[in-house]
Amino acid sequence: MSLKHLRHIVASITTFTDAAECFKFLGEIQNEKVFMIVSGALGRQIVPKIQELPQLDSIFVFCGNKSVHEQWTNKFSKVKGVYTDIKSICQALEIDRQRCDQAMVSISYNGLDPLFMYTQLLKEALLEIEDDDKKSIQDLVDFCRVEDDIPEDQIKIIEREYRAHTPIWWYTAETFIYPMLNRGLRQMDVDIILKMGFFIRHLHNHIAELDREQQDTVPLKFQVFRGQGE
């Protein structure tokens, strides 16, 4: 299985060869959802033990004999399917990740939630910062190189081509930008948010500019969706 394919979909990948270490990892997860890809033989042993963990969102079984493993996986609701090739797993994982992202970033406006207020204040502060974009890009690149799960080829693309594309293009492209930003905002990871502050500001300003340009040509209310960049 190629980790390169999976890194285009999720922001962080952790691999295990020991079931006990995997259990320990799952038990320590907080404020985050886990997507698990497991072999058929190992899955038969561990899925019954982890099925009820709230931090476990979905399980994808990767094997060479689909019909054999479908017999036991049908008993577990979190098993999304049995797959014999990486392409099919990536397609299913992408759908589930988008669903999970939409669910986790939903905010309840019933009352003034302290976290929501903090988020708004942080956003306003980021939008007011006037820093050196060249230095900010390099700081993000250096930060990403310390991370173990971000492909070097994606980092180099940001380093060389950031100014060649619009912020919306970067937000929708198949790079680490969207998963990292989404993770930072969802977990309120200050390190990620500050390193990506310049991008948040560029994206906000770009959307505001497009909104002003289209006010006379579109309805007062409309819905937008994130899609893949070309």
C-alpha positions in Angstrom: 0.0 0.0 0.0 1.4 3.4 -1.0 1.4 6.0 1.8 1.9 8.7 -0.9 -1.7 8.1 -2.1 -3.1 8.4 1.4 -1.2 11.6 2.2 -3.2 13.4 -0.5 -6.3 12.7 1.6 -5.5 12.9 5.3 -3.1 15.2 7.1 -1.5 12.6 9.4 -0.7 8.9 9.0 0.6 6.6 11.8 1.5 3.0 11.0 1.6 0.0 13.4 2.9 -3.5 13.3 2.0 -4.2 16.9 -1.7 -4.5 18.0 -1.0 -3.3 21.6 0.7 -0.1 20.3 -2.3 0.5 18.1 -4.7 0.1 21.0 -2.6 2.5 23.1 -2.5 5.1 20.3 -6.3 5.0 19.9 -6.9 5.3 23.6 -4.8 8.5 23.7 -6.6 10.3 20.9 -8.7 13.3 21.9 -10.7 15.8 19.9 -9.9 14.0 16.7 -11.3 11.2 14.5 -9.3 8.2 13.3 -9.7 6.3 10.0 -8.2 2.9 10.2 -6.9 0.7 7.3 -6.3 -2.9 8.5 -5.5 -6.2 6.9 -8.2 -8.8 6.8 -6.4 -11.3 9.1 -5.5 -8.7 11.7 -8.9 -6.9 11.4 -10.7 -10.1 12.3 -8.8 -10.0 15.7 -8.9 -6.3 16.6 -12.0 -4.9 15.1 -14.3 -6.4 17.8 -12.2 -4.8 20.5 -12.1 -1.3 19.0 -15.5 -1.0 17.3 -17.1 1.0 20.1 -14.3 3.5 20.6 -15.8 7.0 19.9 -12.6 8.4 18.4 -12.6 5.7 15.7 -14.7 6.9 12.8 -14.3 4.4 10.1 -12.5 1.1 9.3 -11.3 0.0 5.9 -10.2 -3.7 5.4 -7.5 -4.3 2.9 -7.0 -7.9 1.8 -6.6 -10.3 -1.1 -9.8 -12.2 -0.7 -12.8 -9.9 -0.5 -15.5 -12.6 -0.2 -13.9 -14.3 2.8 -13.6 -11.1 4.9 -17.0 -9.7 4.0 -18.5 -12.5 6.0 -17.2 -11.2 9.3 -17.1 -7.5 8.5 -20.8 -7.3 8.0 -21.3 -7.5 11.8 -19.5 -4.2 12.4 -21.0 -0.9 11.5 -17.8 1.1 11.4 -16.3 -1.2 8.7 -17.0 0.7 5.6 -16.0 -2.0 3.2 -13.5 -4.7 2.2 -11.0 -3.6 -0.6 -8.4 -5.4 -2.7 -6.8 -2.3 -4.2 -5.5 1.0 -2.9 -7.4 3.1 -5.4 -10.8 1.9 -4.1 -9.7 2.6 -0.5 -8.6 6.1 -1.4 -11.9 6.9 -3.0 -13.9 5.6 0.0 -11.6 7.3 2.4 -11.9 10.6 0.6 -15.7 10.5 0.9 -15.6 9.6 4.6 -13.0 12.3 5.4 -15.2 15.0 3.7 -18.2 13.8 5.7 -16.2 13.8 8.9 -14.8 17.3 8.2 -18.2 18.8 7.6 -19.5 17.3 10.9 -16.6 18.3 13.0 -16.4 21.9 11.9 -20.1 22.5 12.4 -20.5 25.2 15.1 -23.6 25.6 17.3 -24.6 29.3 17.6 -26.9 28.6 20.6 -25.4 31.2 23.0 -21.9 32.6 23.0 -19.7 29.6 23.3 -16.3 30.6 24.8 -14.4 28.6 22.1 -16.3 30.4 19.4 -15.5 33.8 20.8 -11.8 32.9 21.2 -11.8 31.7 17.5 -13.4 34.9 16.3 -10.8 37.0 18.3 -7.9 35.0 16.9 -9.3 35.3 13.4 -9.5 39.1 13.7 -6.0 39.3 15.1 -4.6 37.2 12.2 -6.4 39.4 9.6 -4.8 42.5 11.1 -1.2 41.2 11.1 1.0 42.8 8.4 4.0 40.5 8.0 6.6 39.6 5.4 4.8 37.1 3.1 8.2 35.8 1.8 9.3 35.1 5.4 5.9 33.6 6.3 6.0 31.2 3.4 9.5 30.1 4.4 8.5 29.7 8.0 5.6 27.4 6.9 8.0 25.4 4.7 10.5 25.0 7.5 7.6 23.9 9.9 6.3 21.4 7.4 9.8 19.8 6.9 9.9 19.0 10.6 6.6 17.1 10.3 7.1 13.5 9.3 4.0 13.0 7.3 4.1 15.8 4.7 5.6 14.8 1.3 8.7 16.7 0.3 7.4 17.2 -3.2 4.3 19.0 -1.9 6.5 21.3 0.3 8.7 22.2 -2.6 5.6 23.1 -4.7 4.5 25.5 -2.0 8.0 26.9 -1.8 8.4 27.5 -5.5 4.9 28.2 -6.7 2.9 29.8 -3.9 2.5 33.2 -5.7 1.7 31.5 -9.0 -1.8 30.5 -7.8 -4.7 32.1 -6.0 -5.4 31.2 -2.3 -8.6 29.5 -3.3 -6.6 27.4 -5.8 -4.3 26.3 -3.0 -7.2 25.6 -0.6 -8.9 23.2 -3.1 -5.7 21.6 -4.6 -4.6 18.1 -3.6 -1.8 19.3 -1.2 -1.4 19.3 2.5 -2.8 22.9 2.8 -6.4 22.0 3.3 -6.0 19.0 5.7 -3.4 20.9 7.8 -5.5 24.1 8.0 -8.7 22.1 8.8 -6.8 20.1 11.5 -5.4 23.3 13.0 -8.7 25.1 13.2 -10.6 22.0 14.5 -8.1 21.3 17.2 -7.3 24.9 17.9 -3.6 24.1 17.3 -2.0 27.5 17.8 1.3 26.4 16.1 -0.4 25.4 12.9 -2.8 28.4 12.9 0.1 30.9 13.4 2.3 29.3 10.7 -0.7 29.4 8.3 -1.8 32.8 9.4 -0.6 34.5 6.2 -2.6 31.9 4.1 -5.7 32.4 6.2 -5.4 36.2 5.6 -4.8 35.7 1.9 -7.8 33.3 1.6 -10.1 35.6 3.5 -9.1 38.7 1.4 -9.5 36.7 -1.8 -13.0 35.5 -0.9 -14.0 39.0 0.2 -12.7 40.4 -3.1 -14.7 37.9 -5.2 -17.8 38.6 -3.1 -17.5 42.3 -3.9 -17.0 41.6 -7.6 -20.0 39.3 -7.8 -22.5 41.2 -5.7 -24.4 42.5 -8.8 -24.5 39.2 -10.6 -25.5 36.6 -8.1 -28.5 36.2 -5.7 -28.3 37.8 -2.2 -27.9 34.3 -0.7 -26.0 31.5 -2.3 -24.1 28.3 -1.2 -20.5 27.5 -2.0 -18.6 24.2 -1.8 -15.0 23.2 -1.6 -13.9 21.3 -4.7 -10.6 20.0 -6.1 -8.4 22.5 -8.0 -7.5 21.9 -11.6 
